[in-house]
């Protein structure tokens, strides 16, 4: 009976050795992520499936993710071209001035949201400035307001 008990203790001890890693190994295992483990093309494909807000959050996750996202202008291009559907003049101007896709997107994202809502008639029946939601407003240039007013007059 003592032999069985001794064998059980040895088996449990050997299982613990398999499961429990030394502290240095644990830290090393925690630091590895898919960006460091996978080829860059695969990481790019994964990040390219994210929406704009998720991509920005992912860039803040850790240094390796930030580096992978920040150094890949093509990740931002798709989103920027989506915004371009509403803010073509602004996007073309920024790209013509040499801004990266990411900077162009960040400069025009909220403007495109406001402009899209105006053009889709969300604010067509507002009679005073008090009727506008405070958080949705974004500073826009005279040309952008001109486009919005032209659309309102055509309705």
SULKA-V236766 format. One record per residue. N is the residue number from 1. RES is the residue in one small letter. PHI is phi in degrees with one decimal (999 if undefined). OMEGA is omega in degrees with one decimal (NA if undefined). Layout:
N:RES:PHI:OMEGA, N:RES:PHI:OMEGA
This chain:
1:x:999:178.0, 2:x:-67.6:178.8, 3:x:-64.4:178.9, 4:x:-64.0:179.0, 5:x:-64.2:179.5, 6:x:-65.3:178.3, 7:x:-65.8:178.0, 8:x:-62.6:178.9, 9:x:-63.6:179.0, 10:x:-66.2:179.1, 11:x:-64.7:178.6, 12:x:-63.6:179.7, 13:x:-63.2:-179.6, 14:x:-69.7:175.3, 15:x:-65.1:178.9, 16:x:-62.0:178.5, 17:x:-63.7:179.2, 18:x:-71.5:-175.3, 19:x:-86.4:-174.0, 20:x:-86.0:176.9, 21:x:-93.8:174.2, 22:x:-60.7:-176.5, 23:x:-53.0:179.9, 24:x:-63.9:179.0, 25:x:-66.2:179.5, 26:x:-57.9:-179.5, 27:x:-62.1:-179.6, 28:x:-64.2:178.9, 29:x:-64.2:-178.9, 30:x:-67.5:-176.4, 31:x:-78.3:-177.3, 32:x:-77.2:175.4, 33:x:-137.5:-174.2, 34:x:-63.6:179.3, 35:x:-64.0:179.2, 36:x:-78.9:-174.9, 37:x:-89.9:-174.6, 38:x:-93.2:173.6, 39:x:-62.2:-178.1, 40:x:-54.9:-179.0, 41:x:-63.5:-179.6, 42:x:-71.7:176.8, 43:x:-60.5:178.7, 44:x:-59.4:-179.9, 45:x:-62.3:179.0, 46:x:-63.6:-179.2, 47:x:-66.3:-178.5, 48:x:-69.9:177.3, 49:x:-83.5:-176.9, 50:x:-82.9:172.4, 51:x:-77.5:-174.4, 52:x:-58.3:-176.8, 53:x:-65.3:178.4, 54:x:-67.4:178.1, 55:x:-64.1:177.0, 56:x:-64.4:178.1, 57:x:-66.2:179.1, 58:x:-62.8:179.3, 59:x:-64.9:179.5, 60:x:-94.7:-175.2, 61:x:-68.8:180.0, 62:x:-159.7:-175.3, 63:x:-62.5:-177.6, 64:x:-67.5:177.7, 65:x:-68.0:179.2, 66:x:-58.9:-179.4, 67:x:-62.2:-179.7, 68:x:-62.6:-177.5, 69:x:-76.7:-177.8, 70:x:-65.3:-176.9, 71:x:-89.8:-180.0, 72:x:-121.0:-178.5, 73:x:-62.3:-179.0, 74:x:-67.5:175.5, 75:x:-62.0:-176.1, 76:x:-88.4:-174.1, 77:x:-60.4:-178.8, 78:x:-57.0:-179.3, 79:x:-66.2:179.8, 80:x:-65.4:178.5, 81:x:-68.2:174.6, 82:x:-66.8:177.5, 83:x:-65.4:-178.8, 84:x:-60.3:178.4, 85:x:-58.1:-179.6, 86:x:-102.7:-175.4, 87:x:-118.8:-176.1, 88:x:-60.0:-178.1, 89:x:-59.1:-177.7, 90:x:-67.4:180.0, 91:x:-65.0:-179.5, 92:x:-61.6:178.9, 93:x:-64.9:-179.9, 94:x:-63.6:178.7, 95:x:-65.4:176.8, 96:x:-64.2:178.0, 97:x:-85.4:174.1, 98:x:89.9:177.5, 99:x:-70.3:176.1, 100:x:-69.5:177.5, 101:x:-61.2:-178.6, 102:x:-64.8:-179.0, 103:x:-62.9:178.2, 104:x:-60.6:178.5, 105:x:-63.6:-178.5, 106:x:-64.0:179.0, 107:x:-71.1:-170.6, 108:x:-120.3:-174.7, 109:x:-60.3:-176.7, 110:x:-68.4:176.4, 111:x:-60.8:-179.6, 112:x:-65.8:178.7, 113:x:-63.6:-179.8, 114:x:-63.5:-178.0, 115:x:-61.9:179.3, 116:x:-62.0:-179.8, 117:x:-66.7:176.4, 118:x:-64.8:-176.5, 119:x:-70.8:177.7, 120:x:-90.7:173.1, 121:x:69.9:179.6, 122:x:-66.2:-176.6, 123:x:-113.2:-175.8, 124:x:-67.1:-176.0, 125:x:-105.6:178.4, 126:x:-93.9:-173.4, 127:x:-96.9:177.7, 128:x:-149.8:-179.1, 129:x:-63.0:179.1, 130:x:-65.8:-179.4, 131:x:-80.9:-179.7, 132:x:-88.8:175.9, 133:x:-67.0:-173.8, 134:x:-63.6:-174.0, 135:x:-75.4:-175.9, 136:x:-83.6:-176.5, 137:x:-73.2:-178.4, 138:x:-143.3:179.7, 139:x:-63.6:-179.9, 140:x:-130.8:-179.0, 141:x:-78.9:-176.2, 142:x:-62.6:179.7, 143:x:-63.6:179.4, 144:x:-65.8:176.9, 145:x:-63.6:176.9, 146:x:-61.2:177.9, 147:x:-61.9:-179.8, 148:x:-66.0:-179.7, 149:x:-65.5:176.4, 150:x:-60.9:178.8, 151:x:-64.4:179.1, 152:x:-65.2:-179.7, 153:x:-67.7:179.5, 154:x:-74.1:-177.8, 155:x:-76.3:NA
